[in-house]
């Protein structure tokens, strides 16, 4: 079905306005909702230095604000990286876990939890968390480097080989994490399990600021990569004939995705489904033009993770659910119904 240009432009405007409003609303809800419900006036006073009780000001300024910033930035990074990979693989079902980034990061974090437990206890709680984050980031980068080296030969980078290597590395990583689980004690095992479920409970302004900086860098690269990804949809040979350096494009995109997803997994654990569902939903509405798809996917990912985190903090308050479980529980049924509807409509 070919959508007229005027209708496409209208859908893009609607998507931009709707997701922008959704981001504002979801960010406000993230500040209001939790085990302690706050009124909008209390939140405004706490943010702008009004006369607020100290414990309420602490909840808003030190807990909910950095957590909301981290959720928005991580969701945007995961969604935009998923959109990039779907364009690179020319497959709407591709996501960051497909090339092994998430699995490699999980191994790195698990190693740091098990091997670095004594070092973390010596350095203190904050340093221990930093060690786990560093291990996750390093594990993701090493995994991508290994996958890319195997998939790259004299004829360039094979996307099919990269895909198969990602599957193999994910299986190997699952075995490695299983082995670590076997030798871990109860405390280590609980930490690894919670980390792999994904969570934003360790949010602070340092992590949120780092995620926001990485997100801004990725968004700054969108104008340069959007048109090239559109050309790549025609096929690699056609893209080369149109003047695109395909191998250089692949290298830059893989490095960008590895850095983005590696950082997101390092600061928030393994959060599933955002990088798969959001770009696909946005593409169904606004079309496959990556110049529009990438920034709107970032908005959609931020909205989704903010809402999922709000649900995680309120569904079983004062207990807190891992946000990775919530994204899967919310995203999977919706995605299945969306695919069924599209099939019934003949797409």
N, C-alpha and C positions, 0 to 999 in steps of 0.2 A: 504494500500500500504506500503510495507516494503522497506525502503531506505537502500541501501548497506552501509556498514561501511565506505568505502572509500569516497562515495559521502557525507555522513554526516560530515566527517572530513573536506572535501573541503568546504562545506557550512559554517561550523563553522569558518574556517579561513577567508572566504569571509565576513561573518557577522562581525567578530571582526575587520578586516581591514576597511570595509566600514563604520561601526558605529564610529570607532575611527577617521577616516578622517572627517566624518560628524560632529562629536563633535567639532573638531578644526575649521572647516569652519563655522559652525553655531555660535560658540563663537566669531569668528572674525566679522561676520555679525552683531552680537548683539552690538559690539563696534562701528561699522561703521554707522549703520542705525539708524534713528530716525527723530525727527522733524528738526534736524540740521544734514545734511549728512556730514561726515568727510572723508577725504582721509586716506588711510593706513599709509602714512608717518606722518600725524598729530597725529594719534593714537599712533604710535611707539614713537614719540618724547614725547608725554604726559605721556606715561607709564614709560619711561626710563629717564626722566628728561632732555629732549631736550629743545631747544628754541621754546616754544609754547605760543601763546597768553593765558593770564590767564583764560579767560572765556572758551576757548576750553579745556584747561587742567582740569578745574573744571568739565566740562561735562564728560570727559573720566574717571577721577580718582574718583570723588565723586558720579556720577550718573550712568554711564553705566557699569563700572567695577563691583561694588557691585551688581548691578541688574543682570548682566550676571551670576555672581557666584551664586546668589540666584536662578535664573531660572534653571540653570544646576543642582544644588543640590536638589531643590524641585522636579523637573521632575524625577530625578533619584530615589529619595525616593519613590515617588508615584508609579512609574513603578515597582520597585523591591518589594514593599509591595503588589501590585496587583498580581505579579507573585507568591509570597508566599501564598497569600490567595487562588489563583486558584489551587495551589498544595495541600493546606490543605483541601479545599472543593472538590477537584478532579472535578472541574468544570471550563472550560475555560472562562465562562461568569461571574465569581465572580470578585468583585472589592472591594476596601476599604469601599465604602458606604454601602455595603451589610450587614455589622455587626453594622452599626449605628455610626461609628466613625465620619464621616463628618457631620451627622445630629446633633450629640451631641455637636460637636465643634461649629456648627452654633448657637445653643441655647446659649452656654456659651458666645460667642462673642456678641450676641444680648443682652443678659442680661447686660453685661458690658457696652455696648453702651447706653442702656436706663437708668439703675440704676446708673452706674458710670459716667454719663455725668457731673454732678456737681463736683465730685471728680477729674475727668480728667481735667476739666477746672482750678481747683485749682492747680493741680500738673504740668500743662503745657502740651503742645502738645505731646512731646516725651513720657511722662509718660502716657498720655491718650492712645496712641497707644499700649504701653506695657500692660496696663490693658486689652485691648481687646484681645491681643495675649494670655495673661495668662488665660483669661476666656475661650478662644477657646481650649487651651491645656487641661485645667481642665475639660471642658465639654466632650471632647473626651475620656479622661481617665475614668471619672465616667461612661460614657455610656458603654465602653468596660467592666469595672468591673461588672456592672449590668447584661449585657448580659452573661458574662462568669459565674457569680454566678448562674443565673437561669438555664443555660444549663448544669451545672456540678452537678452530683448526685453520688450515691454510685457506679453506673456502669461506671463512667467516664464522659467525656464531650461529649455530643451529638451534632454533627455538624448540624444535621437537626434542633434541638431545637435552637441552636445558630443562625441559618439562619432565623428562624421564629421570634425569639426575635429581631433580627436586623431590620426586616421589621416592627414589632410592635413599636420599639423604634423610627424608622424613622418617622412613622406616628404620634406618640406622639410629637416628636420634631417639625414636621411641624405645628401641632396645637399650640404648645408653641410659635414658632416664629411668627405665624399668630396673636396670642394674643398680643405679644409684638409690632407687627406692628400696631395693632389697637390703642394702647395707646401711641405710639411714636409720637413726633411732626415731622414736615417736615424735619428738619435737621437730626434727628435720623433715620428717615425712609430712607432717601437718603444714609446715611452711612451704614445702615444694608443691603440695596439692593446692593450697590457697593461691600461690603465685600463678600456677598454671590455669586456675580458674579466672584470673584477671581481677584487678581491684584498684581502686583509686584512694584507698585509705591512707597511703603514705604520701599524699599530696602536700606539697609546700611550694613556696614562691620560687625556689630555685628550680625545681623540676618543671613547674608551669612556665617559667620564663624560658628555660631551655627548649621546651616543646614549642612555645610560641615563636621563638627565633627560627627553629628548623622549619616550621610551617610557613613562615614568611619567605624563607629562602626557596622553598618548593613552589610557592605561589608566584614568586618572582620569575621562576623558570617556565611557568605555564605559557606565556606568549611565544617563547622560543620553541617549545615542544608541541604546542597544540596543532599548528599547521602541518608539522612533520608527521605527527601521528595520524592526522586525517589522510595524508598521502600514503602512509604505510598500510592503511586499510585496503588500498587497491592491490597490494601485493608487493613483495620486496623488489622484484625485477622492474615493475612499473615505477616504484619509488626511486630506484636508481636512475632510470631514464629521465625522470623529472628533476634530477639534480640533488637528490637527498643522499647524503653519506650514511648509508644504512648501518654499517658496522659501528661508526662513531655514535650514531643515535642510540643503538642498542646499549653500548657501553655506558653512555651517560645516563640513560634511563634506569639501567640495572643498579648503578652506583647510587643514584638518587633514591630509588625504592629501598635499597639495602640500608642506607643511612636513615631514611624516614621511619621505616618499619622497625629497624633495630632499636632506634631511640624510643619509639612508642612502646615496644614490648619491654624495654629496659625500665621505663618509668611507671608502667601500669600493668605489667604482666601480660598474659596471652588473652586477648579479647577477640573473640571470633565473630564472624559474620558481617562486621561493618564494612570491610573492604570488598565484600562480594555483593551484598544486598543494595547498598546505597547507590553505587555507580549504575547498577542495572536498572533500578527504579528511575533514576534521573534520566537515563538514556531512553527509557520507554516514553518519557514525557517530552523531553526537549530534542531528542534525536542524537545522532552519533558524533556531532561536531565537537571535537575535543576542546576547542577554544571556549565553548560554553560548558561542556560537560565537566571539565576538570574543576573550575571554581565552584560550580553548583554542587558537585559531589562533595567538595570540602564543606560547604554550608550544610548539606544534608547529613554528613557524618558527624559534624559538631552537634546538630540538633538531636540526632539519634542517641549519641552517647550521653548527652546531658539528660535526656528524658529517661534513659535506661538507668543512669546513676541515681536519679531521683526516685525511681521505683525501687532500686536496690536498697536505698536508705529508709524507705517508708513502708515497704510491704510487710516487713516483719519487725518493725521498730519495737524496742531499741536495738534489736539484733540487726545485722547488716548482711545482705546477700552479696556474693561476688558478682561484680557487674558483667563479667564475661558470660555467666550463666543467664543473666537477664537478657543480654543482647541475643543470645541463641534462642531463648524461649520466646522472645518477642519477634525476632526476625524470621525464624524458620517457618512458622505457620503462615505468616504474611507472604513470604516469598513463594511458598507452595501454592497458595491461593492465587497469587499474581500470575504464576506460570500457567496454572489451569485456565484462568480467564483468557490469557493471551492465546492459548491453544484453541480454546473454544471460538475465539474471534478469527482464527485462521492465520495468525502470525507465526 
